[in-house]
Amino acid sequence: MAMNASVLPPRESSHARATARRLWLWPVAILLSFPIGGYIADLAVNGMDSMGTAIAGGLIAGAVIGVAGWFVLREWISWLWVPATAVGMAVGLAAGAALVDYGIGRGDIVLMGAVTGLGVGVLQALVLARHQIPNTWWWALANPPTWALGWLVTSYVITTNVKEQFAVFGGSGAIVFGLLTWLLLAVLFRATSDVQRAPATAAA
C-alpha cells in the first residue's frame, strides 16, 4: 500500500528538529570536555614533554572528549567513537609534539594541533563511515585545521594551557572548535537523513 504523501513532511520535519536539538549539545560537550580532559591529563602526567607523557595524556584527554562526543552522537554511532578518539589523540599528540620537539611557541602548538587533529579526525571518520555516514572524508580533512585554530585562539587567550604543555587547548579554543565542527556535523547528518529517506520516498 502506498504511503500517504501528506504524512511525510511532518514526520521529516519532526526528525530534522530532533536531530538539530541533539546536535546543539555538541558545542556544549566540547566546551566541557576539552578543559576537563586536559586538566585530568595534566594532573596525571604534568605536561606533554616526552613521548610517554604525550601518549598517556592523549589517551586520558581523548577518552574524556570521546565519551562526551559519543554521548551527543550516540543515536547515530557506536561506542567505538570513544577508543577512536582516545587512540587518535594519543597517536596524533605524540607525533605532533615530537615533530616540534615539545616546543611551546605559537607556530609549534599550531603544528602540533594540526597533527593531533589529523590523528583524531581520521579515526573518527572511520567510525562515521562504518555507520554509513556519507562524505566522512570531510571530517578527516576538517579536523587538522580546526584543532590548529583551537590552539591558536588559546595561545592568545589562555596561555596557561600552552606554558604548562596541556594535552588540549582551553575553553576559548574549544568554543571555536566546537562551533565549527558542529556546523560540519549538521551537514553530514542532514545528508545522512536525506539518504535514509530516499528509499522510503521511492517505495511510497
Secondary structure, DSSP 8 states (H G I E B T S, - for coil): ----GGGHHHHHHHHHHHHHHHHTHHHHHHHHHHHHHHHHHHHHHSS--SHHHHHHHHHHHHHHHHHHHHHHHTTTS-TTHHHHHHHHHHHHHHHHHHHTTT--SHHHHHHHHHHHHHHHHHHHHHHHHHTT-TTTHHHHHHHHHHHHHHHHHHHHH-HHHHHTT-SS--HHHHHHHHHHHHHHHHHHHHHHHHHHHHHHHHH-
